[in-house]
């Protein structure tokens, strides 16, 4: 019986995706802070919209990265 091994290429891809998520996790709240601290500026609403999109992308990439890492370890292929 053959033992299951980790797919190293897929694992590296998942770790890179988690790195992107980590950057976005810091960028999103930073943009929220900048947006809310400058409420009298004309770019107030666009900065908040960008911050919301970046925060949603951070969550998306985190789930995608975790799924890729789990598939590399536990998927039978």
N, C-alpha and C positions, 0 to 999 in steps of 0.2 A: 504494500500500500504506500502510495506516494504522499509525502507530507506537503502541506500547503506552505508556500513561501510568499514573502512580501514582494509585490511588484515594485521594484525600486524606482523606475521611471515615473510611475503613477504617484508614488509617495512624494517624490521631489516636486511634481506638478501641484499636488495638494499643499505642500509646504509653501510654495511660491504664492499660491492663491491666499493662504492664510497671512502671508506677509503683506500682500496688497490690502487685505482686510484690516490688518493692524494699522497701517498708514491711514486708511480711511477712518478708522475708529478715533484717531486723534484729530484728524482734519475736520470732521463733522462738528464736534462740539466746539472746536476753536472758531469755526465760521459762525456758529450760533452765538458765541460770546461776542464776536466782532459785530455781528448784525444787531444784536440787542443793545449793545453799548452805544451804537451810533444811530439811534432811532430818528434823529432829526435830519440825517443825510438823505439825499435822493436815491441812493442805492440800497436803502434799508430792506425793501421787499425782495429785490433780486438776490441779495446775499442770503436772506433767510430761505428762499426757494432752493438755492444751490446747496446750502447747508442741509436741508431736508433730503435732497436727492443724494448727497454724499453719505449721509447717515443710513439711508435705505440701502445704498450700494455696499456699505460696510457689513450690514446684516446679511445681504445676499451672498457676498463673497465668503463670509464666515461659514454659512451653511454649506455652500458649494465646496469649500476647502475641506471641511470636516467630512463631508460625504465622500470626497475623492480619497482622503486618507483612509477612511474606514473601508472603502472598496479595495484599496491597494492591499490591505492587510487580511480581510476576511472573505473576499469574493473568490469563489471557486471557478477559475478559468485558466 
